[in-house]
């Protein structure tokens, strides 16, 4: 039994195909609508992705959302640090997932169009995830007359694993938002955690996105 509800093979294929087609469609729309405005004055000073050196924002990477910071090291290289949190708690039962990760993006040539600037990227990430489960202690009365004491059961535990993912994505800087706000989508394969130490991790579909404001 996995922590995360595991997608069956057919659902995974359909979801992967839908995400891939969405990314390709967006890329085609941006390219077709905007190659003619690549020399616009608005974006002439920010033509290269390397000019966006630092960004802060929010991101979602299955299965948790969180905050993140992005760093522009050069025109073709970006990094991201993320902290994600998800709460599954209900009543006295507390379950939470915490993700801490780092990502490196290789950014292909940036394009300009009427919708703004955009570029596709390939990424690789590595992180540590921790799942904690706390439940009320259960006490089963014993039989003192027979010398059997009360039995106490503690169901609390913590399970951690090192996760990874590789894939591709697209980041768009809409012109109508000023060109400094980046919106990205990504999809790939990576490791998912399992419920219990005996199961280790399993490989599955990883998808997500984020929005970051870049400072210069």
C-alpha positions in Angstrom: 0.0 0.0 0.0 1.6 3.2 -1.1 1.5 6.6 0.6 0.3 8.1 -2.7 -2.5 6.6 -4.6 -0.7 4.8 -7.4 -1.8 5.5 -10.9 -2.6 2.4 -13.0 -0.8 2.1 -16.3 -3.6 3.2 -18.5 -4.4 6.3 -16.5 -0.7 7.1 -16.4 -0.4 6.9 -20.2 -3.5 9.1 -20.7 -2.3 11.7 -18.2 1.3 11.8 -19.6 -0.1 12.2 -23.1 -2.5 15.0 -22.1 0.3 16.9 -20.3 2.7 16.4 -23.2 0.1 17.5 -25.8 -0.7 20.6 -23.6 2.9 21.6 -23.5 3.4 21.1 -27.2 0.3 23.0 -28.0 1.3 25.9 -25.8 4.8 25.9 -27.4 3.2 26.0 -30.9 0.8 28.8 -30.0 3.6 30.9 -28.5 5.9 30.3 -31.4 3.3 31.0 -34.1 1.9 34.1 -32.4 5.1 35.8 -31.7 8.2 35.3 -33.7 7.5 38.5 -35.5 7.9 40.6 -32.4 11.3 39.3 -31.3 12.8 42.8 -31.8 10.3 44.6 -29.5 11.8 47.3 -27.4 10.0 46.1 -24.3 12.0 42.9 -24.3 15.3 44.0 -25.9 17.0 44.5 -22.5 15.9 41.2 -21.2 16.3 38.9 -24.2 18.4 36.3 -22.4 17.1 34.1 -19.6 20.5 34.7 -17.8 19.4 38.3 -17.1 16.8 36.9 -14.6 19.2 36.0 -11.8 16.9 35.4 -8.9 13.2 34.5 -8.5 10.8 33.7 -5.6 7.5 32.0 -5.9 5.3 29.0 -5.5 5.4 25.6 -7.0 3.7 22.3 -7.1 5.5 19.1 -7.8 3.4 15.9 -7.3 2.4 15.3 -4.6 3.1 18.4 -2.6 3.0 22.2 -3.1 5.4 24.7 -1.5 7.6 27.7 -1.9 10.7 27.9 -4.1 13.6 30.1 -5.2 15.1 30.0 -8.7 18.6 31.1 -9.6 19.8 32.1 -13.1 23.4 31.1 -13.4 23.7 31.8 -17.1 21.6 32.0 -20.3 21.3 28.2 -20.4 21.5 27.1 -16.7 19.1 27.6 -13.9 18.7 26.1 -10.5 15.8 25.8 -8.1 15.5 25.1 -4.3 12.1 24.0 -3.1 10.3 23.3 0.2 7.0 21.4 -0.1 4.5 20.5 2.5 1.2 18.5 2.5 -1.1 17.7 5.4 -3.2 14.5 5.3 -4.4 14.9 9.0 -7.9 14.1 10.1 -9.1 14.3 13.7 -6.5 12.8 16.1 -4.7 11.2 13.2 -1.8 13.3 12.0 -0.1 12.6 8.6 2.2 15.0 6.8 4.6 15.0 4.0 7.6 17.3 3.8 9.8 17.6 0.6 13.1 19.5 0.3 14.7 19.4 -3.1 17.1 20.9 -5.6 16.6 21.1 -9.3 18.9 22.0 -12.2 17.4 23.1 -15.6 19.2 23.3 -18.9 17.4 26.0 -20.8 17.3 25.9 -24.6 17.4 29.1 -26.7 14.9 31.7 -25.5 12.3 32.9 -28.0 10.3 36.1 -28.1 6.7 36.6 -29.3 3.6 38.6 -28.9 2.7 36.5 -25.8 6.1 37.1 -24.3 9.4 35.3 -23.9 9.6 31.5 -23.5 12.0 28.6 -23.6 11.8 24.8 -23.2 14.1 23.2 -20.7 15.3 19.8 -19.6 15.6 19.2 -15.8 17.0 16.8 -13.2 16.2 17.0 -9.5 17.2 15.4 -6.3 15.6 15.7 -2.9 14.6 14.2 0.4 11.0 13.4 1.4 9.8 12.6 4.9 6.4 11.1 5.8 5.2 11.3 9.4 2.2 9.5 10.8 1.0 10.1 14.4 -2.0 8.3 15.8 -3.5 8.0 19.3 -1.9 5.4 21.5 -4.2 2.4 21.8 -4.5 0.6 25.2 -6.0 -2.9 25.5 -6.9 -3.8 29.0 -5.2 -6.9 30.4 -6.3 -9.5 32.9 -4.6 -8.7 36.2 -6.0 -11.9 37.8 -4.1 -13.9 35.3 -1.0 -11.7 35.5 -1.6 -10.2 32.0 -0.8 -6.5 32.0 -2.4 -3.8 29.8 -1.2 -3.9 26.2 -0.1 -0.5 24.7 0.2 0.0 20.9 1.9 3.0 19.4 1.4 3.5 15.7 3.6 6.5 15.3 6.4 6.3 12.7 8.4 8.3 10.3 9.6 7.2 6.9 12.1 9.1 4.7 13.6 8.5 1.3 15.8 10.2 -1.3 13.8 11.1 -4.4 14.8 12.0 -7.9 13.1 13.0 -11.2 14.1 13.8 -14.8 12.0 15.4 -17.5 11.2 18.4 -19.6 9.2 21.6 -19.2 8.4 25.1 -20.6 8.7 28.5 -18.9 6.8 31.5 -20.2 7.2 35.2 -19.3 4.0 36.8 -20.4 4.4 40.3 -21.9 1.2 41.6 -20.3 2.6 40.8 -16.9 5.8 42.8 -17.5 8.2 40.1 -18.5 9.5 39.4 -15.0 6.9 36.9 -13.9 7.7 33.4 -15.0 5.1 30.5 -15.3 6.4 27.0 -15.9 5.1 23.5 -16.5 7.0 20.3 -16.3 6.5 16.5 -16.6 8.8 13.6 -16.2 9.6 10.4 -14.3 10.8 10.0 -10.8 10.7 8.1 -7.5 7.6 8.0 -5.3 7.6 7.0 -1.7 5.9 3.9 -0.3 4.0 3.1 2.9 6.3 1.3 5.2 10.0 0.6 5.3 9.7 -2.8 3.6 8.5 -1.4 0.3 11.2 1.2 -0.5 10.2 3.5 -3.4 8.7 3.0 -6.8 9.1 4.9 -10.1 6.1 6.9 -11.5 4.9 10.0 -13.3 6.0 13.3 -11.8 4.4 16.5 -13.0 4.0 20.0 -11.7 4.5 23.7 -12.3 5.2 27.0 -10.7 5.1 30.8 -10.8 8.0 33.0 -9.8 8.8 36.7 -9.8 12.3 37.4 -11.0 14.4 40.2 -9.5 17.3 41.7 -11.4 
